[in-house]
Amino acid sequence: MTPPPDQTTPPPQGTMTSSPRAGDRDRNGSRVRRFSPAERWIHRTTALLLGVCVFSAGCLYLPELAELVGRRALVVTVHEWSGILTPLPALLGLASRAFRADLTRLNRFGPHDRRWLSAALRRDHRRQERPAGKFNAGQKLYAGYIAGAVMVMAGTGLLMWFTDLAPLVWRTSATFVHDWLALAIGIVLLGHIGKAYADPEARRGMRTGKVERAWAAREHPLWHTDEDAADGGHRDAGHDTGDHEHRIR
């Protein structure tokens, strides 16, 4: 059901509109569902494991933290196991249909994402220049980067952990990649946390699973176009910003 006119901002002229699905609305219609309980569990457990992994790495490499914590052997064990277990929540989450649908959205990069990135590079903050589906282009790049980085860290970590798996030159190369990629991951994580703290509604969406309709319409106006494509599996990503755009209202 479409809200009364005084509760919504009219979409641009010539744009088709579609209301969120009934299952995504709360009783008063002011909030829409963004994440399922399974997705929130995956995010929290992954964040916890990755946080432990990064902190324990800091304790191994920074003398100040090493002196503060001590017990290096225990820290090494915690670091190894937290690193190996980090991909596990996402792997278990594949049993969730909602999580698989969001992975499909994250893996789709269409014309509107290139437009978003172009605006970001120009530091153009105008809303009309940054169209986004359920996830904007920056979130898609971040998700892809973290997924790939975690797998590389796990692989290089195994070579360092089990020294009989590969010759010395491989282990030396693995150590080099592991150390520098760890630094890059730490920097990217700080940026991710900073973005999250700058957007309270986005944090609420991850905490409760629901966001304000007005926020969704403003930040992710093409959200339900992405949902149709992900759920139906028959719409090409290149059509997301054509004459068939749908907007939350």
Helices and strands as residue ranges (DSSP letters): G 5-7, G 22-24, E 31-33, H 37-61, H 63-69, H 72-85, H 88-93, H 97-106, H 111-121, G 127-129, H 137-161, G 163-165, H 168-197, H 200-208, E 210-212, H 213-219, H 223-232, G 237-239
